[in-house]
Amino acid sequence: MVFGVYNSVQQLAAESARASVSGLSATERDQLAKSYVTKNVGVYGMLDPQKLSVATNSQGGTFQVTLTYDMSASPAFKLYNVLASASPTITRSAAVQNGGY
């Protein structure tokens, strides 16, 4: 379950970054990325949209999307002794070049 959530957060970050490529400005890329997450988070059955936050950053020639997901209420983390080394907060990022090339 934990690995499934990690994978889902990474995939959603990558897809939302790719969705932002057509934006002509950092503001438009931000809107495209966040809109993609909002519309598609439901496809990832292991993710609760209420526990997901989205941040973007445009720096130099790249645009980065960072997703943070809170798994602290998950049954997996109620077994803390089993998952002592895993953090209940998952942060994953993906970046694309501005302009898409």
Jmol script that loads the backbone (N, CA, C; Angstrom):
load data "model"
ATOM      1  N   MET A   1       0.817  -1.183   0.000  1.00  0.00           N
ATOM      2  CA  MET A   1       0.000   0.000   0.000  1.00  0.00           C
ATOM      3  C   MET A   1       0.875   1.267   0.000  1.00  0.00           C
ATOM      4  N   VAL A   2       1.876   1.295   0.853  1.00  0.00           N
ATOM      5  CA  VAL A   2       2.749   2.458   0.947  1.00  0.00           C
ATOM      6  C   VAL A   2       3.479   2.694  -0.373  1.00  0.00           C
ATOM      7  N   PHE A   3       4.021   1.646  -0.958  1.00  0.00           N
ATOM      8  CA  PHE A   3       4.730   1.800  -2.228  1.00  0.00           C
ATOM      9  C   PHE A   3       3.772   2.239  -3.338  1.00  0.00           C
ATOM     10  N   GLY A   4       2.532   1.775  -3.288  1.00  0.00           N
ATOM     11  CA  GLY A   4       1.528   2.193  -4.268  1.00  0.00           C
ATOM     12  C   GLY A   4       1.249   3.683  -4.181  1.00  0.00           C
ATOM     13  N   VAL A   5       1.172   4.213  -2.979  1.00  0.00           N
ATOM     14  CA  VAL A   5       0.943   5.646  -2.796  1.00  0.00           C
ATOM     15  C   VAL A   5       2.159   6.435  -3.276  1.00  0.00           C
ATOM     16  N   TYR A   6       3.366   5.983  -2.919  1.00  0.00           N
ATOM     17  CA  TYR A   6       4.577   6.655  -3.398  1.00  0.00           C
ATOM     18  C   TYR A   6       4.570   6.725  -4.927  1.00  0.00           C
ATOM     19  N   ASN A   7       4.270   5.617  -5.574  1.00  0.00           N
ATOM     20  CA  ASN A   7       4.253   5.561  -7.030  1.00  0.00           C
ATOM     21  C   ASN A   7       3.169   6.472  -7.603  1.00  0.00           C
ATOM     22  N   SER A   8       1.994   6.472  -6.992  1.00  0.00           N
ATOM     23  CA  SER A   8       0.898   7.311  -7.472  1.00  0.00           C
ATOM     24  C   SER A   8       1.242   8.789  -7.386  1.00  0.00           C
ATOM     25  N   VAL A   9       1.848   9.210  -6.288  1.00  0.00           N
ATOM     26  CA  VAL A   9       2.227  10.620  -6.127  1.00  0.00           C
ATOM     27  C   VAL A   9       3.270  11.003  -7.173  1.00  0.00           C
ATOM     28  N   GLN A  10       4.245  10.135  -7.416  1.00  0.00           N
ATOM     29  CA  GLN A  10       5.271  10.428  -8.427  1.00  0.00           C
ATOM     30  C   GLN A  10       4.666  10.504  -9.820  1.00  0.00           C
ATOM     31  N   GLN A  11       3.795   9.556 -10.151  1.00  0.00           N
ATOM     32  CA  GLN A  11       3.173   9.558 -11.481  1.00  0.00           C
ATOM     33  C   GLN A  11       2.330  10.803 -11.694  1.00  0.00           C
ATOM     34  N   LEU A  12       1.563  11.188 -10.681  1.00  0.00           N
ATOM     35  CA  LEU A  12       0.726  12.378 -10.794  1.00  0.00           C
ATOM     36  C   LEU A  12       1.581  13.640 -10.930  1.00  0.00           C
ATOM     37  N   ALA A  13       2.694  13.709 -10.233  1.00  0.00           N
ATOM     38  CA  ALA A  13       3.611  14.847 -10.361  1.00  0.00           C
ATOM     39  C   ALA A  13       4.169  14.917 -11.785  1.00  0.00           C
ATOM     40  N   ALA A  14       4.585  13.786 -12.318  1.00  0.00           N
ATOM     41  CA  ALA A  14       5.160  13.756 -13.666  1.00  0.00           C
ATOM     42  C   ALA A  14       4.124  14.145 -14.721  1.00  0.00           C
ATOM     43  N   GLU A  15       2.921  13.607 -14.603  1.00  0.00           N
ATOM     44  CA  GLU A  15       1.875  13.913 -15.576  1.00  0.00           C
ATOM     45  C   GLU A  15       1.455  15.376 -15.504  1.00  0.00           C
ATOM     46  N   SER A  16       1.373  15.927 -14.309  1.00  0.00           N
ATOM     47  CA  SER A  16       0.966  17.332 -14.183  1.00  0.00           C
ATOM     48  C   SER A  16       2.065  18.260 -14.720  1.00  0.00           C
ATOM     49  N   ALA A  17       3.324  17.882 -14.531  1.00  0.00           N
ATOM     50  CA  ALA A  17       4.417  18.676 -15.109  1.00  0.00           C
ATOM     51  C   ALA A  17       4.332  18.645 -16.635  1.00  0.00           C
ATOM     52  N   ARG A  18       4.078  17.482 -17.197  1.00  0.00           N
ATOM     53  CA  ARG A  18       3.945  17.385 -18.661  1.00  0.00           C
ATOM     54  C   ARG A  18       2.744  18.188 -19.158  1.00  0.00           C
ATOM     55  N   ALA A  19       1.663  18.213 -18.382  1.00  0.00           N
ATOM     56  CA  ALA A  19       0.466  18.965 -18.775  1.00  0.00           C
ATOM     57  C   ALA A  19       0.731  20.466 -18.816  1.00  0.00           C
ATOM     58  N   SER A  20       1.741  20.922 -18.091  1.00  0.00           N
ATOM     59  CA  SER A  20       2.037  22.349 -18.020  1.00  0.00           C
ATOM     60  C   SER A  20       2.855  22.861 -19.200  1.00  0.00           C
ATOM     61  N   VAL A  21       3.360  21.981 -20.016  1.00  0.00           N
ATOM     62  CA  VAL A  21       4.292  22.360 -21.088  1.00  0.00           C
ATOM     63  C   VAL A  21       3.690  23.395 -22.038  1.00  0.00           C
ATOM     64  N   SER A  22       2.412  23.318 -22.292  1.00  0.00           N
ATOM     65  CA  SER A  22       1.808  24.231 -23.275  1.00  0.00           C
ATOM     66  C   SER A  22       1.586  25.642 -22.745  1.00  0.00           C
ATOM     67  N   GLY A  23       1.825  25.871 -21.460  1.00  0.00           N
ATOM     68  CA  GLY A  23       1.649  27.207 -20.898  1.00  0.00           C
ATOM     69  C   GLY A  23       2.664  28.192 -21.440  1.00  0.00           C
ATOM     70  N   LEU A  24       2.216  29.418 -21.690  1.00  0.00           N
ATOM     71  CA  LEU A  24       3.090  30.440 -22.253  1.00  0.00           C
ATOM     72  C   LEU A  24       3.802  31.269 -21.187  1.00  0.00           C
ATOM     73  N   SER A  25       3.342  31.160 -19.942  1.00  0.00           N
ATOM     74  CA  SER A  25       3.963  31.902 -18.841  1.00  0.00           C
ATOM     75  C   SER A  25       3.981  31.001 -17.609  1.00  0.00           C
ATOM     76  N   ALA A  26       4.731  31.409 -16.604  1.00  0.00           N
ATOM     77  CA  ALA A  26       4.778  30.628 -15.362  1.00  0.00           C
ATOM     78  C   ALA A  26       3.399  30.551 -14.727  1.00  0.00           C
ATOM     79  N   THR A  27       2.632  31.619 -14.805  1.00  0.00           N
ATOM     80  CA  THR A  27       1.278  31.632 -14.234  1.00  0.00           C
ATOM     81  C   THR A  27       0.380  30.639 -14.956  1.00  0.00           C
ATOM     82  N   GLU A  28       0.458  30.620 -16.282  1.00  0.00           N
ATOM     83  CA  GLU A  28      -0.367  29.685 -17.043  1.00  0.00           C
ATOM     84  C   GLU A  28       0.073  28.238 -16.806  1.00  0.00           C
ATOM     85  N   ARG A  29       1.377  27.998 -16.718  1.00  0.00           N
ATOM     86  CA  ARG A  29       1.868  26.643 -16.431  1.00  0.00           C
ATOM     87  C   ARG A  29       1.404  26.187 -15.048  1.00  0.00           C
ATOM     88  N   ASP A  30       1.431  27.105 -14.076  1.00  0.00           N
ATOM     89  CA  ASP A  30       0.946  26.803 -12.733  1.00  0.00           C
ATOM     90  C   ASP A  30      -0.522  26.387 -12.778  1.00  0.00           C
ATOM     91  N   GLN A  31      -1.340  27.140 -13.489  1.00  0.00           N
ATOM     92  CA  GLN A  31      -2.765  26.827 -13.597  1.00  0.00           C
ATOM     93  C   GLN A  31      -2.999  25.491 -14.290  1.00  0.00           C
ATOM     94  N   LEU A  32      -2.251  25.227 -15.348  1.00  0.00           N
ATOM     95  CA  LEU A  32      -2.405  23.961 -16.073  1.00  0.00           C
ATOM     96  C   LEU A  32      -2.027  22.764 -15.199  1.00  0.00           C
ATOM     97  N   ALA A  33      -0.922  22.889 -14.471  1.00  0.00           N
ATOM     98  CA  ALA A  33      -0.472  21.790 -13.612  1.00  0.00           C
ATOM     99  C   ALA A  33      -1.483  21.518 -12.494  1.00  0.00           C
ATOM    100  N   LYS A  34      -1.923  22.564 -11.823  1.00  0.00           N
ATOM    101  CA  LYS A  34      -2.868  22.394 -10.717  1.00  0.00           C
ATOM    102  C   LYS A  34      -4.217  21.885 -11.207  1.00  0.00           C
ATOM    103  N   SER A  35      -4.643  22.360 -12.351  1.00  0.00           N
ATOM    104  CA  SER A  35      -5.896  21.878 -12.936  1.00  0.00           C
ATOM    105  C   SER A  35      -5.793  20.391 -13.279  1.00  0.00           C
ATOM    106  N   TYR A  36      -4.650  19.984 -13.819  1.00  0.00           N
ATOM    107  CA  TYR A  36      -4.456  18.570 -14.142  1.00  0.00           C
ATOM    108  C   TYR A  36      -4.571  17.707 -12.891  1.00  0.00           C
ATOM    109  N   VAL A  37      -3.932  18.131 -11.815  1.00  0.00           N
ATOM    110  CA  VAL A  37      -3.984  17.369 -10.565  1.00  0.00           C
ATOM    111  C   VAL A  37      -5.421  17.265 -10.076  1.00  0.00           C
ATOM    112  N   THR A  38      -6.128  18.383 -10.050  1.00  0.00           N
ATOM    113  CA  THR A  38      -7.508  18.395  -9.567  1.00  0.00           C
ATOM    114  C   THR A  38      -8.401  17.455 -10.379  1.00  0.00           C
ATOM    115  N   LYS A  39      -8.241  17.482 -11.690  1.00  0.00           N
ATOM    116  CA  LYS A  39      -9.088  16.669 -12.567  1.00  0.00           C
ATOM    117  C   LYS A  39      -8.719  15.191 -12.552  1.00  0.00           C
ATOM    118  N   ASN A  40      -7.473  14.857 -12.234  1.00  0.00           N
ATOM    119  CA  ASN A  40      -7.021  13.480 -12.398  1.00  0.00           C
ATOM    120  C   ASN A  40      -6.653  12.739 -11.123  1.00  0.00           C
ATOM    121  N   VAL A  41      -6.646  13.384  -9.984  1.00  0.00           N
ATOM    122  CA  VAL A  41      -6.260  12.696  -8.747  1.00  0.00           C
ATOM    123  C   VAL A  41      -7.209  11.529  -8.459  1.00  0.00           C
ATOM    124  N   GLY A  42      -8.446  11.627  -8.888  1.00  0.00           N
ATOM    125  CA  GLY A  42      -9.410  10.552  -8.670  1.00  0.00           C
ATOM    126  C   GLY A  42      -9.069   9.264  -9.392  1.00  0.00           C
ATOM    127  N   VAL A  43      -8.248   9.342 -10.429  1.00  0.00           N
ATOM    128  CA  VAL A  43      -7.827   8.153 -11.175  1.00  0.00           C
ATOM    129  C   VAL A  43      -6.928   7.268 -10.308  1.00  0.00           C
ATOM    130  N   TYR A  44      -6.244   7.897  -9.383  1.00  0.00           N
ATOM    131  CA  TYR A  44      -5.321   7.185  -8.503  1.00  0.00           C
ATOM    132  C   TYR A  44      -6.084   6.782  -7.240  1.00  0.00           C
ATOM    133  N   GLY A  45      -6.601   5.566  -7.228  1.00  0.00           N
ATOM    134  CA  GLY A  45      -7.482   5.092  -6.165  1.00  0.00           C
ATOM    135  C   GLY A  45      -6.896   5.133  -4.768  1.00  0.00           C
ATOM    136  N   MET A  46      -5.593   5.156  -4.642  1.00  0.00           N
ATOM    137  CA  MET A  46      -4.976   5.157  -3.319  1.00  0.00           C
ATOM    138  C   MET A  46      -4.813   6.556  -2.742  1.00  0.00           C
ATOM    139  N   LEU A  47      -5.117   7.587  -3.528  1.00  0.00           N
ATOM    140  CA  LEU A  47      -4.901   8.959  -3.071  1.00  0.00           C
ATOM    141  C   LEU A  47      -6.210   9.630  -2.667  1.00  0.00           C
ATOM    142  N   ASP A  48      -6.172  10.318  -1.548  1.00  0.00           N
ATOM    143  CA  ASP A  48      -7.287  11.132  -1.071  1.00  0.00           C
ATOM    144  C   ASP A  48      -6.978  12.581  -1.477  1.00  0.00           C
ATOM    145  N   PRO A  49      -7.778  13.184  -2.344  1.00  0.00           N
ATOM    146  CA  PRO A  49      -7.489  14.550  -2.807  1.00  0.00           C
ATOM    147  C   PRO A  49      -7.347  15.565  -1.674  1.00  0.00           C
ATOM    148  N   GLN A  50      -8.015  15.342  -0.554  1.00  0.00           N
ATOM    149  CA  GLN A  50      -7.952  16.273   0.569  1.00  0.00           C
ATOM    150  C   GLN A  50      -6.591  16.276   1.263  1.00  0.00           C
ATOM    151  N   LYS A  51      -5.797  15.254   1.028  1.00  0.00           N
ATOM    152  CA  LYS A  51      -4.495  15.128   1.696  1.00  0.00           C
ATOM    153  C   LYS A  51      -3.322  15.465   0.777  1.00  0.00           C
ATOM    154  N   LEU A  52      -3.646  16.011  -0.386  1.00  0.00           N
ATOM    155  CA  LEU A  52      -2.632  16.297  -1.400  1.00  0.00           C
ATOM    156  C   LEU A  52      -2.491  17.804  -1.586  1.00  0.00           C
ATOM    157  N   SER A  53      -1.254  18.286  -1.596  1.00  0.00           N
ATOM    158  CA  SER A  53      -1.015  19.700  -1.902  1.00  0.00           C
ATOM    159  C   SER A  53      -0.078  19.806  -3.098  1.00  0.00           C
ATOM    160  N   VAL A  54      -0.243  20.888  -3.853  1.00  0.00           N
ATOM    161  CA  VAL A  54       0.511  21.096  -5.085  1.00  0.00           C
ATOM    162  C   VAL A  54       1.252  22.423  -4.992  1.00  0.00           C
ATOM    163  N   ALA A  55       2.524  22.394  -5.336  1.00  0.00           N
ATOM    164  CA  ALA A  55       3.319  23.623  -5.425  1.00  0.00           C
ATOM    165  C   ALA A  55       4.070  23.604  -6.747  1.00  0.00           C
ATOM    166  N   THR A  56       4.261  24.777  -7.307  1.00  0.00           N
ATOM    167  CA  THR A  56       5.019  24.869  -8.554  1.00  0.00           C
ATOM    168  C   THR A  56       6.123  25.906  -8.399  1.00  0.00           C
ATOM    169  N   ASN A  57       7.132  25.764  -9.255  1.00  0.00           N
ATOM    170  CA  ASN A  57       8.262  26.675  -9.216  1.00  0.00           C
ATOM    171  C   ASN A  57       8.827  26.798 -10.631  1.00  0.00           C
ATOM    172  N   SER A  58       8.942  28.025 -11.086  1.00  0.00           N
ATOM    173  CA  SER A  58       9.548  28.273 -12.388  1.00  0.00           C
ATOM    174  C   SER A  58      10.861  28.987 -12.143  1.00  0.00           C
ATOM    175  N   GLN A  59      11.950  28.330 -12.521  1.00  0.00           N
ATOM    176  CA  GLN A  59      13.270  28.888 -12.255  1.00  0.00           C
ATOM    177  C   GLN A  59      14.173  28.585 -13.432  1.00  0.00           C
ATOM    178  N   GLY A  60      14.843  29.597 -13.912  1.00  0.00           N
ATOM    179  CA  GLY A  60      15.717  29.387 -15.060  1.00  0.00           C
ATOM    180  C   GLY A  60      14.901  28.917 -16.242  1.00  0.00           C
ATOM    181  N   GLY A  61      15.290  27.833 -16.828  1.00  0.00           N
ATOM    182  CA  GLY A  61      14.578  27.299 -17.982  1.00  0.00           C
ATOM    183  C   GLY A  61      13.678  26.136 -17.667  1.00  0.00           C
ATOM    184  N   THR A  62      13.379  25.907 -16.389  1.00  0.00           N
ATOM    185  CA  THR A  62      12.547  24.750 -16.038  1.00  0.00           C
ATOM    186  C   THR A  62      11.327  25.154 -15.213  1.00  0.00           C
ATOM    187  N   PHE A  63      10.345  24.299 -15.264  1.00  0.00           N
ATOM    188  CA  PHE A  63       9.134  24.443 -14.470  1.00  0.00           C
ATOM    189  C   PHE A  63       8.991  23.158 -13.660  1.00  0.00           C
ATOM    190  N   GLN A  64       8.853  23.289 -12.359  1.00  0.00           N
ATOM    191  CA  GLN A  64       8.800  22.132 -11.469  1.00  0.00           C
ATOM    192  C   GLN A  64       7.461  22.067 -10.739  1.00  0.00           C
ATOM    193  N   VAL A  65       6.928  20.860 -10.658  1.00  0.00           N
ATOM    194  CA  VAL A  65       5.711  20.595  -9.894  1.00  0.00           C
ATOM    195  C   VAL A  65       6.101  19.703  -8.726  1.00  0.00           C
ATOM    196  N   THR A  66       5.691  20.091  -7.523  1.00  0.00           N
ATOM    197  CA  THR A  66       5.967  19.304  -6.327  1.00  0.00           C
ATOM    198  C   THR A  66       4.647  18.966  -5.650  1.00  0.00           C
ATOM    199  N   LEU A  67       4.432  17.674  -5.439  1.00  0.00           N
ATOM    200  CA  LEU A  67       3.239  17.207  -4.738  1.00  0.00           C
ATOM    201  C   LEU A  67       3.639  16.701  -3.361  1.00  0.00           C
ATOM    202  N   THR A  68       2.844  17.036  -2.362  1.00  0.00           N
ATOM    203  CA  THR A  68       3.060  16.550  -1.006  1.00  0.00           C
ATOM    204  C   THR A  68       1.781  15.866  -0.560  1.00  0.00           C
ATOM    205  N   TYR A  69       1.926  14.647  -0.061  1.00  0.00           N
ATOM    206  CA  TYR A  69       0.781  13.844   0.346  1.00  0.00           C
ATOM    207  C   TYR A  69       0.962  13.388   1.788  1.00  0.00           C
ATOM    208  N   ASP A  70      -0.085  13.566   2.593  1.00  0.00           N
ATOM    209  CA  ASP A  70      -0.049  13.200   4.013  1.00  0.00           C
ATOM    210  C   ASP A  70      -0.701  11.835   4.211  1.00  0.00           C
ATOM    211  N   MET A  71       0.099  10.850   4.550  1.00  0.00           N
ATOM    212  CA  MET A  71      -0.393   9.491   4.798  1.00  0.00           C
ATOM    213  C   MET A  71      -0.507   9.169   6.288  1.00  0.00           C
ATOM    214  N   SER A  72      -0.390  10.163   7.142  1.00  0.00           N
ATOM    215  CA  SER A  72      -0.324   9.895   8.584  1.00  0.00           C
ATOM    216  C   SER A  72      -1.565   9.205   9.133  1.00  0.00           C
ATOM    217  N   ALA A  73      -2.727   9.379   8.500  1.00  0.00           N
ATOM    218  CA  ALA A  73      -3.949   8.726   8.976  1.00  0.00           C
ATOM    219  C   ALA A  73      -4.153   7.347   8.348  1.00  0.00           C
ATOM    220  N   SER A  74      -3.243   6.941   7.499  1.00  0.00           N
ATOM    221  CA  SER A  74      -3.362   5.653   6.821  1.00  0.00           C
ATOM    222  C   SER A  74      -3.205   4.493   7.793  1.00  0.00           C
ATOM    223  N   PRO A  75      -3.957   3.416   7.589  1.00  0.00           N
ATOM    224  CA  PRO A  75      -3.798   2.229   8.439  1.00  0.00           C
ATOM    225  C   PRO A  75      -2.366   1.694   8.442  1.00  0.00           C
ATOM    226  N   ALA A  76      -1.658   1.902   7.350  1.00  0.00           N
ATOM    227  CA  ALA A  76      -0.273   1.415   7.272  1.00  0.00           C
ATOM    228  C   ALA A  76       0.599   2.078   8.330  1.00  0.00           C
ATOM    229  N   PHE A  77       0.316   3.332   8.639  1.00  0.00           N
ATOM    230  CA  PHE A  77       1.146   4.038   9.615  1.00  0.00           C
ATOM    231  C   PHE A  77       0.664   3.870  11.049  1.00  0.00           C
ATOM    232  N   LYS A  78      -0.442   3.200  11.214  1.00  0.00           N
ATOM    233  CA  LYS A  78      -0.866   2.842  12.570  1.00  0.00           C
ATOM    234  C   LYS A  78       0.000   1.692  13.081  1.00  0.00           C
ATOM    235  N   LEU A  79       0.647   1.026  12.163  1.00  0.00           N
ATOM    236  CA  LEU A  79       1.596  -0.031  12.500  1.00  0.00           C
ATOM    237  C   LEU A  79       2.998   0.577  12.468  1.00  0.00           C
ATOM    238  N   TYR A  80       3.199   1.656  13.193  1.00  0.00           N
ATOM    239  CA  TYR A  80       4.429   2.440  13.116  1.00  0.00           C
ATOM    240  C   TYR A  80       5.680   1.601  13.304  1.00  0.00           C
ATOM    241  N   ASN A  81       5.632   0.605  14.152  1.00  0.00           N
ATOM    242  CA  ASN A  81       6.826  -0.218  14.376  1.00  0.00           C
ATOM    243  C   ASN A  81       7.267  -0.932  13.107  1.00  0.00           C
ATOM    244  N   VAL A  82       6.317  -1.269  12.263  1.00  0.00           N
ATOM    245  CA  VAL A  82       6.653  -1.947  11.018  1.00  0.00           C
ATOM    246  C   VAL A  82       7.258  -0.970  10.018  1.00  0.00           C
ATOM    247  N   LEU A  83       6.786   0.278  10.031  1.00  0.00           N
ATOM    248  CA  LEU A  83       7.223   1.276   9.057  1.00  0.00           C
ATOM    249  C   LEU A  83       8.057   2.383   9.699  1.00  0.00           C
ATOM    250  N   ALA A  84       8.855   2.027  10.658  1.00  0.00           N
ATOM    251  CA  ALA A  84       9.605   3.030  11.427  1.00  0.00           C
ATOM    252  C   ALA A  84      10.479   3.917  10.553  1.00  0.00           C
ATOM    253  N   SER A  85      10.986   3.406   9.458  1.00  0.00           N
ATOM    254  CA  SER A  85      11.881   4.212   8.632  1.00  0.00           C
ATOM    255  C   SER A  85      11.155   5.019   7.558  1.00  0.00           C
ATOM    256  N   ALA A  86       9.865   4.781   7.369  1.00  0.00           N
ATOM    257  CA  ALA A  86       9.114   5.489   6.337  1.00  0.00           C
ATOM    258  C   ALA A  86       8.445   6.735   6.918  1.00  0.00           C
ATOM    259  N   SER A  87       8.478   7.807   6.173  1.00  0.00           N
ATOM    260  CA  SER A  87       7.827   9.041   6.600  1.00  0.00           C
ATOM    261  C   SER A  87       6.375   9.040   6.112  1.00  0.00           C
ATOM    262  N   PRO A  88       5.440   9.498   6.930  1.00  0.00           N
ATOM    263  CA  PRO A  88       4.048   9.555   6.481  1.00  0.00           C
ATOM    264  C   PRO A  88       3.788  10.721   5.525  1.00  0.00           C
ATOM    265  N   THR A  89       4.758  11.603   5.362  1.00  0.00           N
ATOM    266  CA  THR A  89       4.628  12.695   4.408  1.00  0.00           C
ATOM    267  C   THR A  89       5.460  12.369   3.178  1.00  0.00           C
ATOM    268  N   ILE A  90       4.785  12.273   2.051  1.00  0.00           N
ATOM    269  CA  ILE A  90       5.440  11.908   0.799  1.00  0.00           C
ATOM    270  C   ILE A  90       5.538  13.156  -0.069  1.00  0.00           C
ATOM    271  N   THR A  91       6.730  13.477  -0.509  1.00  0.00           N
ATOM    272  CA  THR A  91       6.946  14.620  -1.393  1.00  0.00           C
ATOM    273  C   THR A  91       7.673  14.127  -2.637  1.00  0.00           C
ATOM    274  N   ARG A  92       7.079  14.422  -3.780  1.00  0.00           N
ATOM    275  CA  ARG A  92       7.668  14.023  -5.048  1.00  0.00           C
ATOM    276  C   ARG A  92       7.582  15.185  -6.019  1.00  0.00           C
ATOM    277  N   SER A  93       8.584  15.321  -6.876  1.00  0.00           N
ATOM    278  CA  SER A  93       8.653  16.421  -7.833  1.00  0.00           C
ATOM    279  C   SER A  93       8.947  15.909  -9.233  1.00  0.00           C
ATOM    280  N   ALA A  94       8.558  16.712 -10.194  1.00  0.00           N
ATOM    281  CA  ALA A  94       8.894  16.466 -11.593  1.00  0.00           C
ATOM    282  C   ALA A  94       9.104  17.817 -12.257  1.00  0.00           C
ATOM    283  N   ALA A  95      10.029  17.877 -13.178  1.00  0.00           N
ATOM    284  CA  ALA A  95      10.338  19.137 -13.854  1.00  0.00           C
ATOM    285  C   ALA A  95      10.360  18.933 -15.368  1.00  0.00           C
ATOM    286  N   VAL A  96       9.968  19.980 -16.075  1.00  0.00           N
ATOM    287  CA  VAL A  96      10.036  19.999 -17.518  1.00  0.00           C
ATOM    288  C   VAL A  96      10.712  21.302 -17.936  1.00  0.00           C
ATOM    289  N   GLN A  97      11.274  21.289 -19.125  1.00  0.00           N
ATOM    290  CA  GLN A  97      11.863  22.512 -19.655  1.00  0.00           C
ATOM    291  C   GLN A  97      10.751  23.450 -20.102  1.00  0.00           C
ATOM    292  N   ASN A  98      10.945  24.734 -19.876  1.00  0.00           N
ATOM    293  CA  ASN A  98       9.982  25.710 -20.369  1.00  0.00           C
ATOM    294  C   ASN A  98       9.933  25.626 -21.884  1.00  0.00           C
ATOM    295  N   GLY A  99       8.750  25.630 -22.417  1.00  0.00           N
ATOM    296  CA  GLY A  99       8.596  25.522 -23.867  1.00  0.00           C
ATOM    297  C   GLY A  99       8.536  24.092 -24.340  1.00  0.00           C
ATOM    298  N   GLY A 100       8.849  23.126 -23.474  1.00  0.00           N
ATOM    299  CA  GLY A 100       8.709  21.725 -23.813  1.00  0.00           C
ATOM    300  C   GLY A 100       9.798  21.141 -24.675  1.00  0.00           C
ATOM    301  N   TYR A 101      10.886  21.844 -24.863  1.00  0.00           N
ATOM    302  CA  TYR A 101      11.975  21.282 -25.669  1.00  0.00           C
ATOM    303  C   TYR A 101      13.300  21.589 -25.051  1.00  0.00           C
TER     304      TYR A 101
END
end "model"
wireframe off; spacefill off
backbone 0.3
color backbone group
